[in-house]
Amino acid sequence: KNSEERRRILEIVREVIPAEESYVPVYTLWTEHYGNSSRSWYYAMGITDDKLYVVPLYIAGKVIGYDKSFVIPKNSLGKIDSGKPGGPVRYVKLYDQNQKEFLKFEVNEVNTKMDKTMPLNIVQVEEFRAFVKKLDEWKEQ
């Protein structure tokens, strides 16, 4: 359950989010397919009652590094599409006040290393449930 990769994601989130913040950490990803090729984005995220911390990741073999993080305040969002409730995966789209989509990602209970688009083994069942519960609460407000 506690893979080296998962420990690294948690460590990255800890480095970025202020210590006094209470948050739920998750690993997320998004892949777009273009004919025979694809492009993937990976993120470590931490959600609080009113903010979403987003940390873009880069994965090179066994190395997981990160780029400059950014914060999305809950009140800056125009709309949240957090996918269909139930099930082990949620596809999330975030929209600004003008209803323009600016971030999409998929969050999974279980991430299994399979190929270059799925490079990490990370099991995060409890975190997944807490994260989507928080997102769904955001939606209702």
C-alpha positions, 0 to 999 in steps of 0.5 A, spaced: 500 500 500 505 505 501 509 504 495 515 508 495 512 512 489 506 514 494 511 516 499 514 521 494 507 524 492 506 525 500 513 528 501 512 533 495 505 535 497 508 536 504 513 541 501 508 545 498 502 546 502 503 550 509 504 546 515 498 549 518 493 547 513 489 541 514 488 537 507 487 531 503 493 529 498 492 525 492 495 523 486 492 525 479 493 525 472 490 526 465 492 523 458 490 526 451 490 521 445 492 524 438 491 518 433 497 514 435 500 518 440 498 521 447 500 526 452 500 526 459 500 530 465 501 528 472 499 532 479 500 531 486 494 535 489 492 537 496 485 539 497 483 544 504 476 546 505 477 552 501 483 551 496 486 546 491 493 546 491 496 543 484 503 541 484 505 539 476 509 533 477 515 530 472 516 523 472 523 520 469 524 513 470 524 512 478 525 520 479 519 524 481 520 531 481 515 537 481 514 544 478 512 550 481 505 549 484 499 553 484 493 554 488 486 555 486 481 558 491 474 555 491 471 561 490 475 563 484 471 557 480 465 558 476 463 550 476 466 544 478 464 537 474 466 532 478 464 526 474 459 520 476 459 519 483 460 512 486 466 507 483 473 507 483 475 513 478 472 520 477 474 525 471 474 532 474 473 538 470 474 545 473 471 552 470 473 559 471 468 564 473 467 565 465 465 558 464 472 556 461 475 550 463 482 551 465 484 544 469 482 537 468 484 531 471 482 524 473 483 521 480 483 514 482 483 509 488 488 505 485 493 507 480 497 501 477 504 502 473 502 499 466 505 503 460 508 510 459 501 514 460 500 510 467 507 510 470 506 510 478 503 504 483 499 508 488 494 506 492 490 511 495 483 509 497 481 513 503 484 519 500 480 518 494 474 518 498 475 524 502 478 528 496 472 527 492 467 528 498 470 535 499 470 536 491 462 534 491 461 539 498 464 544 494 460 543 488 454 544 493 456 551 495 
